[in-house]
Every structure is written in C-alpha cells, then in structure tokens.
Amino acid sequence: MYFDYEKKDDRGFYKIAMPLIKAYANSHFKIRCYGKENIPTEKGRLIIACNHISFADPAVIISHFPYSIHFIAKSELFENPVTAFFLSNLNAFPVKRGLSDRDALKYACKILGDNKILGIFPEGRRVRSAVPEKAKRGVAFIARRSGADVLPASLYIDPHEDVFRPKLTLRFGSVLKNSELFSGDRDKSQELQTASENIMNTIEKLWEKKHGNSCS
C-alpha cells in the first residue's frame, strides 16, 4: 500500500465526481437530511464524527455537505490500486486499524491545521446491526491534538426494513466546541476517554430520533 502523505490539497476530482457520488448514494437509499443549519457557515478546522452502518456512508454525508471532506478509511481499501486511486482522489486517506498509525494521525492533524474538514467514524468499523457502538479514542486524540471542533452526525436505518432503497436519515447535531470537550485535565488518558464518550453519546442521541423530523 502506498499513499502520499505530503499531498494535503483538496483533489479536483472531488467536485467533478460529486454528481456520481450523489447518484451512488441515492441509488442505495431514500435519504432524508436534518440539521443542516448546524453546519458552520464558513469552512474551517472541523471534524465530522458519525456512526458507521454501511460502505456508502461517506457518499451519503458528502452528498449533503457543502464543503470537501477528507475521510479516514481502512488501509485494506488502498491495497487495490484502482480503489486506492479513486479514494485518494476523493480526499480519503488510509489508517491501519487496531494499531497506532502515526502517519495517519499526523496527516489528519495536518489537514485540520490547514483549516480543512476531517471525516471520521469513531466506532472504527461498520456496525452491521446499525446500532451505534462504543467509540475508539482516535477521534478524541485528533480533536485534542488539532484543537478542532466536532460536528456530530448520525445515520439511521431500520435494520428490519429489508427493501430496495430503504429509507435512511442523516442528522447533523450542534457543534461540540473543543474547549467543551477538553478541560486541560492532567490525566490525558481519562480526558480522551471522557471526550470520546461525550462525542459518541451525542451521536447516539441524534440516532435515537430515528426518522423523526426534529432538527435539534
């Protein structure tokens, strides 16, 4: 696997591919989106944190977000040269799961340092039950290291709705300010744990709204 960690600029292919990304997402789901008013009006240092239910999740979020997003993806997807080419040109970058991948973490912080937007699934994997699970500490580590705020989001689908193009609800919550997530606790390990739990708890509360039309 090879990825150029020096190239942080938004790829031009991202905007060109947007119609295809939207078509791909809409071909899989009937999407409803709530909470767009919670998206910052100006592009800046921000982490989008969302639960993970399917391979199409990045496409769903990208289709309803006004700015380019750099998503973290599992390194296995970059082992195929064709897949790696498309993912890289859609601003995605690899991370080795289950390991302390310093290159990926540094790259994520550099992206945020350039006032770009990072997309991450805190659970670290797809959850086939579609019910949010415990978050890994990666999202909190990156947020603390970069000073970025976190925009929580949730994806809800009824796992019992076994139909073609099931209904899916994407919901954006209120931004979690970095200063609210981190108080400067000397016990950094506990601070990361608490921040990770707070982020995931917020995502779960959004998810619990299911297909309701509440935007808060």
Secondary structure by P-SEA (a helix, b strand, c coil): ccccccccccccccccaaaaaaaaaaacccccccccccccccccbbbbbbbbcccaaaaaaaacccccccccccccccccaaaaaaaaaacbbbbbcccccaaaaaaaaaaaaacbbbbbccccccccccccccccaaaaaaaaaacbbbbbbbbbbcccccccccbbbbbbccccccccccccccaaaaaaaaaaaaaaaaaaaaaacccccccc
